[in-house]
Amino acid sequence: MRDVAVVGFAQAPAVRQTHGTTNGVEMLVPVFHEVLGNLGLSKSDIEFWCSGSSDYIAGRAFSFIAAVDAIGAFPPINESHVEADAAWAFYEAWVKIQTGEVDLALVYGFGKSSAGKLRRVMTMQLDPYTVTPLWPDSVSVAGLQARAGLDQGKWTEQQMAEVAVRSRADAKSNALAQLKGDYTVDDLLGQPYLADPLRKHDCAPITDGAAAIVLAAGDRARELSDRPAWVTGIAHRVDSANLGGRDLTTSASTVGAARDAGFDKVDVAELHAPFTHQELLLRQELGLNGTRINPSGGVLCGNPMFAAGLIRIGEAARQVSTGQADRALAHATSGPALQHNLVCLMEGRD
């Protein structure tokens, strides 16, 4: 296996709505400029590009082709795409480097969730025969999961509110998180339900955004970064799409992915948990007691679809590269109620 590391990361501000087009070009151009400029690279230095986005969200077929305008028409590029969160594009780029065909790759993800009715659009990923015709929106499906955990005593509404308060406090130090006001747990528990037992603070906001990560192999990584975040393991697993065919209060795919990635104790974990109870579920499943969770504030403070999982990898890598952590875990999810999960482990080597 080749040594591969994250050497660069940049993201656009997480905002409720942008005025740009759904192809993401307006968001991606400054992100590319930042990540490449910080490394002293040009677009022509990148040997492989891989993106993550969704035609459903963009409202057009092959929307990722239009996004390539952010890269430029010349010189020709070696490019690929996944119809998923860009965390899975990161996985593809890592595999590409492992083949020995390239040493330097750039991964990017983008989404303009404000372009449509996101909660309703996400219903289209459910079983088309037995579930989609009922039109349960994404928040309501998550509410079923939250209720199951509450009824089993796996978490409480108080703990869910504590996750929201902590996430918001951590995100305050992140200039990209545009947050206003401070709230206490009691304040939040006094709010009305959005989809019982979920309140507004329990749900990640609808967010437009984009992010990019540069991956490099071996000596190339050492040239580009004083402390690369070396990928020591990465894996993804998927559970049944049938909501009644699995225990919604556990996540076998997350546990399996972490095991296959070689999970051991880490200093920090960036968890892609769009709902407060899902962070509690993932912490229990992975045994993250004593681990700092989501120092970036996590997706509860900014959830750009198809970039949020990649951002978790970038934020975890940032903790390693800046010396704030020696070992980090990044998690990404896709599908209803934590159906599909990816775990990436990284470490710094002094």
N, C-alpha and C positions, 0 to 999 in steps of 0.2 A: 504494500500500500504506500502511495506517495504522501508525503507531508503536505497538507493543504491548510491555509490559514485565511481568515478574514483580515484584510489590511486597510480597508476603507469603507466608510458608511456615511450616508447622508439621507435626509428625509425632508419632505416639504412640510410646512405647517399644517397641523390637523385642524381643518375648519369645517363648519357646518355646511357651507356651500361655496363653490367657486363659480366664476362666470365663464370659465373655459369650456371647450368642447369635451365630449366624452372620450376622445382618443388619448387624453392625458398629456399631449405635447406641451401645453403651457406649464404644467407642473413638472414635467420631466426635464426640460431643458436646464433650468437652474439647478436641479438636483444633480444632473450629470456634470455640470460645470463645477459644482462644489466638490463632489467626490473625486473627480479626476484632477482638479486643480490642487487639492490638498496633497495628492500623491505625486504631482509633477508629471502626470501622464496626459496624453492626448487620446482622442477616440481611436486613432489608428493603431495605438498600442494594444488595444483590447483584442484578444484572439477569439473570444466566444462571448456572445450576448444571449441572455435567456430572460424571458419576461413572464410575468403572471398577471392575468387580467380576466375579464369575463365579458363575453358577447351579450349575455343577458342584461348585465348592468349597463353596458354601453348602448344597447338597443340596436346593434347592427352586427352583421356577420363579419368575421375576420377583422374585428376592431383593432387587434394588436398590430396589424399591418400598417394602419394609419399612424400608430404610435412610433413606428420606426422613423417617421419624419423627424423625431427629436434627435435621432442619431445622425441622420444625413444620408444622402443618396450615394455619396462617394467618399472614400473607397468602399468597394463591396465588403459586406460583413458576413461572418459565420453566425447565424442566428437561429434560435429556437424559442418555443413558447409553450406554456401550460395553461389550460383553462382552469385555473385554481389560484389559490394564494401563492405569491411569489416565493414563499418558503419552499414550495415544491419545485420551483424553478432553481432555487439555490441547490436543492438536492441533485437536480439534473446537471447543473454546472460542476458540482463536486465530482459527480461520476465522470463527466467529460474530462476533467483534469486527471482523474485516476487512470483514464485510458492512455495518457501520455500524448494525446493529440494537441493539447494546449497547456500553457503554463499560467495564463492570465485570463480571467473571465469577469464579466460584469453582469450582475443580476438585478433586475428592477421589477417593481410591481406598482400598479396604479389602479385607482377606482374612483368613480364619481357617483357615489351612492345617492346624492341628492337629485340625480337626473330622473328618478322614478320613485315608485312607492316600494321602498326596500323590503319592508316587512312582508308585503304581499308577493313581491318577486321571489323571495327566498322560499316561498311555498312550492315553487316549481321544482325544487330538488327532492321533494318527498315522493313517495310511491304514487305513480300516476293513476293507479286504478282504485286504491282503497283509501288514500289519505288526501291527496291533492284536491279531489272533488269536494272535500269538506272545507277547504281553504283555511286551515289553521295557520295563522301567521307565525313568524319566527319567534316572536316574544311569547306567544301563547304556548308554543311547543316547549320553550325553555321553562315556562311556568309549570308545566306538567312535571318536568324534571326537578324543579325546586320544591314543589309540593311533595313529591315522593321522598326526597331527602328529609324534609321537615317532619313528615309523618313517621319516618324511621328513626328520628332523633340524630341524624348524621350532622346536622347544622341547625342553627336557629336564625330567626330574622335579625336578632341583635348582632350575631356574628356577621351576617351579610352586610348590615349597615356599617359595621366596623371596617370591613374590607373597603367599602366605598369611601369612608372618611380617610383611611390611610392612603388609598390610591390618590385621592385628590390632593392630600398634603404633599405626597412625594412629587406629584406632577407640577406643583407650584414652582419647583426649582427648574423645571424644564421650560425654556423660553418658547418652545413650539406648542405648548399646551395653553390654549386661550381660555382660562378659567376665571370666573368672577365669584366672589363671595366665599365665606367659610361656613361649614355646617357641622353640627355635632351629631352624634348617634341619635340622641333624643329628637333632634330636629327632623332627621330623616324618617324615623319610625312614626312620626306624626303625619307624614305625607300620605295621600290617598294611593290606593293600588292602581297600577297600570294594567296588569294582568295577574290577578291574585295567584300566588303571594308576592309577585314582583312589583316593586315601586319603580319610579323613574330612575332613582339612583342605582338600582340594581342592574340596569341595562346600559350597555355601551351606546354612546350617541351615534347617530348617523353622521358620517364624516367623509369628506373628500380628502384625498391625499396620495402621496407617492413616496417611494424610497428606493435606494440603490445600494448595493454592496459589491465591493471588489474582492475577488478571491484570487489567491496566488499560490503557486507551488514552491516548496523548498527554498532555495537560495533567492529566488525572485521575491518571495515574501519577506525575507530578511533584509533585502535591499530597500524595500518600500516601507517597512515599518520597524520602529525600534523595539516594539513588543507585539508581534503578531498574535492574534487569537487563533491558536492551532485547533483545528477540528479533530477531536480524538475519537468521535463516533457520531453517526447520524443514521436514523432509521425511521420509517413510518409504517403504521399499521392501521387497518380499518375494521370497524365493527359493522354489524348489520344495519341496513337502512330502515329495517322494520322496527318502529318504536316499541312495539310490544314483544319483540324478539330478543331483547337484551335488558339487563338491569340498568336503568338510567342513573342510578345512584353510584355506579362504579364506572371505570373506564379501562376495560381490558386492553384496548388498543394502545392507550398511553403507556400502561405498564409494560406491554410487550415491546413497544418501540424503545422505551428507556432501557429495558433489559438488553435488547439486541444492540443498542448503541454503546453498551458497556457502562451504564450509569453507576456512579458511586457518589460519595458525599461531595457536594458543591458549596461554594460560598454564596452564590447568588443564583436566582432563577427568574427568568422572564417568562411568564405564563400567558398564553393567549386565551384569556377567559372573558368572553363578552358579557358574562353575567356574574354577579358577585358569588352566587352559590357554586359556580363552576370553578372559581379559584379555590374555594374550600374543598371541593371534591378532588381537584388535582393535587392539592397539598397533601390530602390524606392518602391518595393512591400512590403518590411518589415518596411519601415519608419525608417531607421537607421540613420537619421540625428543626428550628434553629437556623434555617436558611433565610436570607433576606429575599423577599418576594417583590418583584416588580418595582425596583427603585426608580424606574422611569415614570411610574404612575400607571402603566399598563393601558389596555384598550378601554377601560372604563372612562378614561379621560380623552380618548381619541382613537377611533376604530376605522381607519380607511380600509374599505373592503379590498382584498387581494393584495394589500401591502402590509397589513397589521401583523401577520405572522412573520414576514421577512423583517419587519422592524424589531420584533422580539429577538431575532438572531442578532441584528445590528446592535441593539441596546446591550445585550449580554456580552457581545464582543467588545463593546466600548468599555464595559467594566473591567475586562481582562486587559485590554490595551493600555488603559490609564493606570493600571496597577491597583485598582480598588478591589480586585478579586483575582485569585489564582486559577480557580476553576468555576465554570459557569454552565448553566443549563438553559437552553432556549426551547420553547414549546410553541407549536402552531397547530391550529385546528381548522377543520372544514366540515361542512355537513351539519345536520340537526343534532342538538344535544350531545356535542363532543363525539361525533361519529368517526371521523378520520383524524388521526393525530400523528404529528411528527415531533421527534425529539433530537436536538443537536447539542452535543457536548463540546466545550472548548476549554482550553487551558493556556496559561502563559508560561513561557520557559525562559528563565533568566540565565 
